[in-house]
Amino acid sequence: MAILKVKEARKLGDKEMEKRLAELRLELTKEKAGIAIGASATSPGRIREIRKAIARILTVKGEKKAVKASVEKGEKGKSK
């Protein structure tokens, strides 16, 4: 089961998205550190799911940035 779906990520605000991204990165670091010291992974698929959720958030952030840039570019073009 996905930690974060794309639809859910698109509904998040910018600050909320940054907070969620920081939490996921911290969780990923903890999981990797546990494996590095020799502990067994609590759930081997968990690392993969965390990485996918991070990628989803970054993708949605990029989409929002691209849309914002195109809107700003469109407004500048109309003013001429």
Secondary structure, DSSP 8 states (H G I E B T S, - for coil): --SS-HHHHHHS-HHHHHHHHHHHHHHHHHHHHHHHTT---S-HHHHHHHHHHHHHHHHHHHHHHHHHHHHHHHHHHHT-
